[in-house]
Amino acid sequence: METFESIVNSVNGAVWGPWMLGLLVGTGILLTIRLAFMQIWMLPYALKLAFFPHPKKDDGTDHEGDVSHFAALMTALSATIGTGNIAGVATAIVVGGPGAIFWMWLSAFFGMATKYAEGVLAVKYRTTNSKGEMSGGPMYYLQNGIKNKSIGRILGILFAIFAIVASFGIGSSVQSNSMAQAMAQSWNVQTWVTGAVVAVLTAIVVIGGIKSISTAASFIVPVMAVVYVVGGIVIIIVNGDLFVPAIRTIFHDAFTGQAVAGGAIFTVIRYGVARGVFSNEAGMGSAPIAAAAAKTDHPVRQALVSMTGTFLDTICVCSITGIVLVMALNSSSTSEIGDLSGAALTAFAFDELLPMGGRHLITFGLIFFAYSTILGWAYYGEKCVAYLFGEKGILPYRVVYIITVYLGAVVSLDLVWNLSDTFNGLMAVPNLIGLLVLSGVVVKETRDFRARRKSGELP
């Protein structure tokens, strides 16, 4: 087993090496340039579409699709906002230093263009299944968008396989494990109890498909995000004297390589970019599966809404975690911090700056962030199963998925973490190939949308 684990660790390190991070960020940079930095000047309109759509004009109610713009965004965010927003940011700071936060922001900026492109292609190449529901995502725009159909089909199959395997790890078992550990540490709840409850709650929601999942996500995601962000803002306000020094530290260390665990500037950049990508999943290919279900009159409209997911996940939620962590690190001694990392370090930071309430806020975040991720990935996985095996494969997949939710809560998952990380990374390879090959289609659709809005054809 030890030999197998070492092999898995080596493969995982290779998959998530500098070449992968360079490919992810490089794709975002290329798309940003080709789209004329649209994530800057179109962000206000994108946020309006997501949260304040005109009831008659731009909410897509009368158009093809299964759920609203907002519901599709919340479904994507349910899978995106997860334990990485709490534990992942802390890991980036421990290994890469406070400067990693800056590089996380930068990767998110370019990731917004990537997430936008994924949304455009997901809606443009989506299809309708036998139940009249929308099916879309990388497997469909790879197969139907790439001119060489054989290559496109192979890439689509590879993406679907990698996504299904990843869903059992990063989507279900590791999330329920995080929930069980948080419940056990905070309230001494037995892990099997947490596993059983979460498995039942998951079954109740996922059996209803996208409409049930999006309904649950539309309630859970806004509540959990608002509570977490507001709690973080309260901490920042209460400890206002630490805020400016924390920001100064982030920008200073971003270019000096002052990593907490030691290391040069490359370490700072690597872990900032890696944790940013892990958190917002831009380029991974998961979010466009949810985007394809949206009711919309044009691919660009939903793509703009999808783009806000990266902004909300990394620029908003991850920033709260990162800034509070740096504030706490600047005001605490090395002996107090000790060997703390991940969620434990974040809990320490929040409790240090908001005694009595901070640790409970982190527990709340871990539980609800993890549960929402379980729901979102259930939808991603079943759509990939349907692509490979048809609708008949969905029920068996749901059964296995729910079982892994329970098992994840009661067993050790170090090996599963690394395996799921590996397959999560492998998902990105065919997806990024598709984004690069079809980037011209994204540009063409963007110009079409702008021209039709300017002429009054579209609201």
C-alpha positions as CSV (number, residue, x, y, z in Angstrom):
1,M,0.0,0.0,0.0
2,E,2.8,2.3,0.9
3,T,4.3,1.8,-2.6
4,F,1.0,2.5,-4.2
5,E,0.5,5.7,-2.2
6,S,3.9,6.9,-3.2
7,I,3.1,6.3,-6.8
8,V,-0.2,8.2,-6.4
9,N,1.6,11.0,-4.8
10,S,4.2,11.2,-7.6
11,V,1.5,11.1,-10.3
12,N,-0.5,13.8,-8.4
13,G,2.6,16.0,-8.2
14,A,3.2,15.5,-11.9
15,V,-0.4,16.3,-12.9
16,W,-0.4,19.5,-10.7
17,G,3.1,20.5,-11.7
18,P,4.1,23.9,-13.1
19,W,3.0,22.9,-16.6
20,M,-0.6,22.4,-15.5
21,L,-0.7,25.8,-13.6
22,G,0.9,27.4,-16.6
23,L,-1.7,25.9,-19.0
24,L,-4.6,27.0,-16.8
25,V,-3.4,30.5,-16.3
26,G,-2.1,30.8,-19.8
27,T,-5.5,29.8,-21.3
28,G,-7.0,32.5,-19.1
29,I,-4.5,35.1,-20.3
30,L,-5.1,34.2,-24.0
31,L,-8.9,34.4,-23.6
32,T,-8.6,37.7,-21.7
33,I,-6.6,39.2,-24.5
34,R,-8.8,37.9,-27.3
35,L,-11.9,39.1,-25.4
36,A,-10.4,42.6,-24.7
37,F,-10.4,42.3,-20.9
38,M,-14.2,41.8,-20.9
39,Q,-14.2,40.6,-17.3
40,I,-13.5,44.2,-16.2
41,W,-16.0,46.2,-18.3
42,M,-18.7,43.5,-18.3
43,L,-18.6,42.5,-14.6
44,P,-21.2,45.1,-13.4
45,Y,-23.7,43.9,-16.1
46,A,-22.9,40.3,-15.3
47,L,-23.7,40.8,-11.6
48,K,-26.9,42.5,-12.6
49,L,-27.9,39.6,-14.7
50,A,-27.2,37.2,-11.9
51,F,-28.9,39.0,-9.0
52,F,-31.2,41.6,-10.5
53,P,-32.5,40.4,-13.9
54,H,-35.3,42.3,-15.5
55,P,-38.3,40.0,-15.1
56,K,-39.5,40.5,-18.7
57,K,-36.2,41.1,-20.6
58,D,-33.1,39.2,-19.5
59,D,-34.1,36.5,-17.0
60,G,-34.5,33.9,-19.8
61,T,-37.8,32.7,-18.4
62,D,-39.4,32.1,-21.8
63,H,-36.4,30.5,-23.4
64,E,-35.0,27.0,-23.6
65,G,-33.5,25.6,-20.5
66,D,-34.3,23.9,-17.2
67,V,-33.5,26.6,-14.5
68,S,-33.0,30.3,-14.2
69,H,-29.7,32.1,-14.6
70,F,-29.5,32.5,-10.8
71,A,-30.3,28.8,-10.1
72,A,-27.6,27.7,-12.6
73,L,-25.1,30.0,-10.9
74,M,-26.0,28.8,-7.5
75,T,-25.7,25.1,-8.6
76,A,-22.2,25.9,-9.9
77,L,-21.3,27.8,-6.8
78,S,-22.6,25.0,-4.6
79,A,-19.9,22.8,-6.1
80,T,-17.2,25.5,-6.2
81,I,-17.5,27.1,-2.8
82,G,-16.2,24.3,-0.6
83,T,-13.6,23.3,1.9
84,G,-11.0,24.8,-0.3
85,N,-12.3,28.3,0.6
86,I,-11.4,27.6,4.3
87,A,-8.7,24.9,4.4
88,G,-7.2,25.5,0.9
89,V,-6.4,29.2,1.5
90,A,-4.8,28.4,4.8
91,T,-2.6,25.8,3.1
92,A,-1.5,28.3,0.5
93,I,-0.5,30.8,3.2
94,V,1.4,28.2,5.2
95,V,3.4,26.9,2.3
96,G,3.6,30.0,0.0
97,G,3.3,32.8,2.6
98,P,0.8,35.7,2.7
99,G,1.9,36.8,-0.8
100,A,0.1,33.7,-2.2
101,I,-3.1,35.6,-1.7
102,F,-2.1,38.1,-4.3
103,W,-1.4,35.4,-6.9
104,M,-4.7,33.8,-6.0
105,W,-6.4,37.0,-6.9
106,L,-4.5,37.3,-10.1
107,S,-5.3,33.7,-11.2
108,A,-9.0,34.5,-10.4
109,F,-8.9,37.5,-12.6
110,F,-7.8,35.5,-15.6
111,G,-10.0,32.6,-14.5
112,M,-13.0,34.8,-15.0
113,A,-12.3,34.9,-18.7
114,T,-11.9,31.1,-18.7
115,K,-15.2,30.5,-16.8
116,Y,-16.9,32.9,-19.3
117,A,-15.6,30.9,-22.3
118,E,-16.8,27.6,-20.7
119,G,-20.2,29.1,-20.3
120,V,-20.5,30.3,-23.9
121,L,-19.5,26.9,-25.3
122,A,-21.7,25.0,-22.8
123,V,-24.9,26.8,-23.9
124,K,-24.0,26.9,-27.6
125,Y,-23.4,23.1,-27.9
126,R,-25.9,21.8,-25.4
127,T,-28.4,19.2,-26.4
128,T,-31.8,18.0,-25.1
129,N,-32.1,14.5,-23.6
130,S,-34.9,12.0,-23.7
131,K,-36.7,13.7,-20.8
132,G,-36.6,17.1,-22.4
133,E,-33.8,18.3,-20.1
134,M,-30.7,20.2,-21.2
135,S,-27.4,18.3,-21.3
136,G,-24.1,20.2,-21.8
137,G,-20.6,20.8,-20.7
138,P,-17.1,20.0,-22.0
139,M,-18.0,16.5,-23.2
140,Y,-20.6,18.0,-25.6
141,Y,-18.6,21.0,-26.8
142,L,-15.6,18.8,-27.3
143,Q,-17.6,16.3,-29.4
144,N,-19.7,18.8,-31.3
145,G,-17.4,21.8,-31.5
146,I,-14.1,20.3,-32.6
147,K,-14.0,19.7,-36.4
148,N,-12.3,16.4,-36.1
149,K,-15.2,14.4,-34.6
150,S,-13.1,11.4,-33.7
151,I,-10.7,13.5,-31.6
152,G,-13.5,15.5,-30.1
153,R,-15.4,12.3,-29.1
154,I,-12.3,10.8,-27.5
155,L,-11.6,14.0,-25.5
156,G,-15.3,14.1,-24.5
157,I,-15.1,10.5,-23.2
158,L,-11.9,11.2,-21.3
159,F,-13.3,14.2,-19.6
160,A,-16.5,12.3,-18.6
161,I,-14.5,9.4,-17.1
162,F,-12.2,11.7,-15.2
163,A,-15.1,13.8,-13.9
164,I,-17.0,10.7,-12.7
165,V,-14.0,9.3,-10.8
166,A,-13.3,12.8,-9.3
167,S,-17.0,13.1,-8.2
168,F,-16.6,10.1,-5.9
169,G,-13.6,11.8,-4.2
170,I,-13.6,15.5,-4.3
171,G,-17.3,15.7,-4.8
172,S,-18.6,13.3,-2.1
173,S,-16.4,11.3,0.2
174,V,-13.8,14.0,1.1
175,Q,-16.6,16.5,1.6
176,S,-18.5,14.3,4.0
177,N,-15.2,13.5,5.8
178,S,-14.6,17.2,6.4
179,M,-18.2,17.6,7.7
180,A,-17.8,14.6,10.0
181,Q,-14.5,15.8,11.4
182,A,-15.9,19.3,12.0
183,M,-18.9,17.9,13.8
184,A,-16.8,15.6,15.9
185,Q,-14.3,18.3,17.0
186,S,-16.9,21.0,17.7
187,W,-19.8,19.0,19.2
188,N,-18.5,15.4,19.7
189,V,-21.0,14.0,17.1
190,Q,-20.0,10.5,16.1
191,T,-18.7,10.4,12.5
192,W,-21.1,7.6,11.5
193,V,-24.1,9.7,12.6
194,T,-22.9,12.6,10.5
195,G,-22.4,10.3,7.6
196,A,-25.8,8.7,7.8
197,V,-27.6,12.1,8.1
198,V,-25.7,13.6,5.2
199,A,-26.2,10.6,3.0
200,V,-30.0,10.7,3.7
201,L,-30.2,14.5,3.0
202,T,-28.2,14.0,-0.2
203,A,-30.5,11.3,-1.4
204,I,-33.6,13.4,-0.8
205,V,-32.2,16.2,-2.9
206,V,-30.3,14.5,-5.7
207,I,-33.2,12.1,-6.6
208,G,-35.1,15.2,-8.0
209,G,-32.3,16.0,-10.5
210,I,-31.3,19.5,-11.5
211,K,-34.4,21.3,-10.4
212,S,-34.3,19.8,-6.9
213,I,-30.5,20.4,-6.7
214,S,-30.8,24.0,-8.0
215,T,-33.6,24.8,-5.6
216,A,-31.6,23.5,-2.6
217,A,-28.5,25.3,-3.8
218,S,-30.4,28.6,-4.4
219,F,-31.2,28.6,-0.7
220,I,-28.1,27.1,0.9
221,V,-25.4,28.9,-1.1
222,P,-26.6,32.5,-0.6
223,V,-27.2,31.9,3.1
224,M,-23.9,30.2,3.8
225,A,-21.9,32.7,1.7
226,V,-23.5,35.8,3.3
227,V,-23.1,34.5,6.9
228,Y,-19.5,33.6,6.3
229,V,-18.6,36.8,4.5
230,V,-20.5,39.1,7.0
231,G,-18.8,37.2,9.8
232,G,-15.4,37.8,8.2
233,I,-16.2,41.5,7.6
234,V,-17.2,41.9,11.3
235,I,-13.8,40.4,12.3
236,I,-12.0,42.8,10.0
237,I,-13.9,45.8,11.4
238,V,-13.5,44.8,15.0
239,N,-9.7,44.4,14.4
240,G,-9.4,47.3,12.0
241,D,-5.9,48.3,13.1
242,L,-4.7,45.0,11.7
243,F,-6.3,45.4,8.2
244,V,-3.9,47.8,6.5
245,P,-0.7,45.9,7.7
246,A,-2.3,42.7,6.5
247,I,-2.8,44.1,3.0
248,R,0.7,45.6,3.0
249,T,2.1,42.1,3.9
250,I,0.2,40.4,1.1
251,F,1.5,42.7,-1.6
252,H,5.0,42.9,-0.2
253,D,5.4,39.1,0.1
254,A,3.9,38.5,-3.3
255,F,7.1,39.7,-4.8
256,T,9.7,38.9,-2.2
257,G,8.9,35.2,-1.6
258,Q,8.6,35.4,2.2
259,A,6.9,32.0,2.6
260,V,6.0,30.9,6.1
261,A,7.4,27.4,5.5
262,G,10.4,28.9,3.6
263,G,10.8,29.1,-0.2
264,A,11.5,31.3,-3.1
265,I,9.1,33.5,-5.2
266,F,8.1,30.5,-7.3
267,T,6.7,28.8,-4.2
268,V,4.6,31.8,-3.5
269,I,3.3,32.0,-7.0
270,R,2.7,28.3,-7.4
271,Y,0.6,27.9,-4.2
272,G,-1.3,31.1,-4.8
273,V,-2.3,30.1,-8.3
274,A,-2.9,26.4,-7.4
275,R,-5.3,27.3,-4.5
276,G,-7.1,29.8,-6.6
277,V,-7.7,27.2,-9.3
278,F,-8.7,24.6,-6.7
279,S,-11.2,27.0,-5.2
280,N,-12.9,28.5,-8.3
281,E,-12.4,25.6,-10.7
282,A,-12.0,27.9,-13.7
283,G,-10.7,25.7,-16.5
284,M,-11.6,22.4,-14.8
285,G,-14.8,22.0,-16.9
286,S,-17.2,21.3,-14.0
287,A,-19.2,24.6,-13.9
288,P,-20.2,24.6,-17.5
289,I,-22.2,21.5,-16.9
290,A,-24.5,23.5,-14.7
291,A,-24.4,26.6,-17.0
292,A,-25.8,24.4,-19.8
293,A,-29.1,24.0,-17.9
294,A,-29.9,27.7,-17.7
295,K,-32.8,29.3,-19.5
296,T,-31.3,31.9,-21.8
297,D,-31.8,33.6,-25.2
298,H,-28.1,33.7,-26.0
299,P,-25.0,31.8,-24.8
300,V,-23.2,35.0,-23.8
301,R,-25.9,36.0,-21.3
302,Q,-25.5,32.8,-19.2
303,A,-21.7,32.9,-19.7
304,L,-21.6,36.3,-18.1
305,V,-23.5,35.0,-15.1
306,S,-21.1,32.0,-14.9
307,M,-18.2,34.4,-14.9
308,T,-19.4,36.0,-11.7
309,G,-19.0,32.6,-9.9
310,T,-15.2,33.0,-10.0
311,F,-15.5,36.6,-8.8
312,L,-17.7,35.6,-5.9
313,D,-15.8,32.5,-4.9
314,T,-12.2,33.8,-5.0
315,I,-12.3,37.6,-4.9
316,C,-15.1,37.6,-2.2
317,V,-15.1,34.4,-0.1
318,C,-11.5,33.4,-0.3
319,S,-10.3,36.9,0.3
320,I,-12.2,37.0,3.6
321,T,-10.4,33.9,4.7
322,G,-7.0,35.1,3.4
323,I,-7.2,38.5,4.9
324,V,-8.3,37.3,8.4
325,L,-5.6,34.7,8.3
326,V,-2.9,37.2,7.6
327,M,-4.3,39.6,10.2
328,A,-4.1,36.8,12.8
329,L,-0.6,35.7,11.7
330,N,0.7,39.2,12.0
331,S,-0.7,39.5,15.6
332,S,0.2,36.0,16.9
333,S,3.5,34.5,17.9
334,T,5.0,31.5,16.2
335,S,4.6,29.4,19.3
336,E,0.8,30.1,19.3
337,I,0.5,28.9,15.7
338,G,2.7,25.9,16.1
339,D,2.2,23.3,13.3
340,L,-1.4,24.4,12.6
341,S,-2.5,24.2,8.9
342,G,-5.6,23.9,6.8
343,A,-9.0,24.3,8.5
344,A,-7.4,24.1,12.0
345,L,-5.3,27.2,11.2
346,T,-8.3,29.1,9.8
347,A,-10.3,28.2,13.0
348,F,-7.4,29.5,15.1
349,A,-7.3,32.7,13.2
350,F,-11.0,33.4,13.4
351,D,-11.2,32.4,17.1
352,E,-8.2,34.6,17.9
353,L,-9.8,37.7,16.3
354,L,-13.4,36.9,17.3
355,P,-13.2,34.9,20.6
356,M,-16.1,32.5,21.2
357,G,-17.7,33.0,17.8
358,G,-14.9,32.6,15.3
359,R,-14.4,28.9,15.6
360,H,-18.2,28.2,15.3
361,L,-18.2,30.4,12.2
362,I,-15.6,28.1,10.6
363,T,-17.5,25.0,11.7
364,F,-20.6,26.4,10.1
365,G,-18.7,27.2,6.9
366,L,-17.2,23.8,6.7
367,I,-20.5,21.9,7.2
368,F,-22.5,23.9,4.7
369,F,-19.8,24.5,2.1
370,A,-19.0,20.8,2.1
371,Y,-22.7,19.8,1.8
372,S,-23.4,22.2,-1.0
373,T,-20.3,20.7,-2.9
374,I,-21.8,17.2,-2.5
375,L,-25.0,18.4,-4.2
376,G,-23.3,20.2,-7.0
377,W,-20.9,17.4,-7.9
378,A,-23.8,14.9,-7.8
379,Y,-25.3,16.7,-10.8
380,Y,-21.9,16.9,-12.6
381,G,-21.3,13.2,-12.2
382,E,-24.7,12.1,-13.3
383,K,-24.5,14.2,-16.5
384,C,-21.2,12.6,-17.3
385,V,-22.6,9.2,-16.6
386,A,-25.6,10.0,-18.9
387,Y,-23.1,11.1,-21.6
388,L,-21.3,7.7,-21.5
389,F,-24.1,5.3,-20.7
390,G,-27.4,7.1,-21.3
391,E,-30.1,7.9,-18.8
392,K,-30.2,4.3,-17.6
393,G,-26.9,4.8,-15.8
394,I,-28.1,7.7,-13.6
395,L,-29.9,5.7,-10.9
396,P,-27.0,3.3,-10.3
397,Y,-24.6,6.3,-10.2
398,R,-26.8,8.1,-7.6
399,V,-26.8,4.9,-5.4
400,V,-23.0,4.6,-5.5
401,Y,-22.6,8.3,-5.0
402,I,-24.7,8.3,-1.8
403,I,-22.8,5.3,-0.5
404,T,-19.5,7.1,-0.9
405,V,-21.0,10.1,1.0
406,Y,-21.5,7.8,4.0
407,L,-18.2,6.0,3.6
408,G,-16.3,9.2,3.4
409,A,-17.5,10.2,6.8
410,V,-16.2,7.1,8.6
411,V,-12.9,6.2,6.9
412,S,-9.5,7.8,6.5
413,L,-9.2,9.5,3.2
414,D,-5.5,10.6,2.7
415,L,-5.2,8.3,-0.4
416,V,-8.6,9.3,-1.7
417,W,-7.7,13.0,-1.4
418,N,-4.6,12.5,-3.6
419,L,-6.5,10.3,-6.1
420,S,-9.3,12.8,-6.4
421,D,-6.9,15.7,-6.8
422,T,-5.2,13.8,-9.7
423,F,-8.5,13.1,-11.6
424,N,-9.6,16.6,-10.9
425,G,-6.5,17.8,-12.6
426,L,-6.9,15.4,-15.5
427,M,-10.4,16.8,-16.1
428,A,-8.8,20.1,-17.0
429,V,-6.6,18.7,-19.9
430,P,-9.3,17.9,-22.5
431,N,-11.4,20.9,-21.3
432,L,-8.5,23.3,-21.8
433,I,-7.7,21.8,-25.3
434,G,-11.4,22.5,-26.2
435,L,-11.2,26.1,-24.9
436,L,-8.1,26.8,-26.9
437,V,-9.3,25.2,-30.1
438,L,-12.8,26.8,-29.8
439,S,-11.6,30.3,-28.5
440,G,-12.6,31.7,-31.9
441,V,-16.2,30.6,-31.4
442,V,-16.2,32.3,-28.0
443,V,-15.0,35.6,-29.6
444,K,-17.6,35.3,-32.4
445,E,-20.5,34.7,-30.0
446,T,-19.4,37.6,-27.9
447,R,-19.3,40.0,-30.9
448,D,-22.7,38.6,-32.0
449,F,-24.3,39.3,-28.6
450,R,-22.9,42.9,-28.5
451,A,-24.1,43.6,-32.0
452,R,-27.6,42.2,-31.4
453,R,-27.9,44.2,-28.1
454,K,-26.7,47.4,-29.8
455,S,-29.3,46.9,-32.6
456,G,-32.1,46.3,-30.1
457,E,-32.7,42.7,-31.2
458,L,-31.7,41.5,-27.8
459,P,-32.5,43.3,-24.5
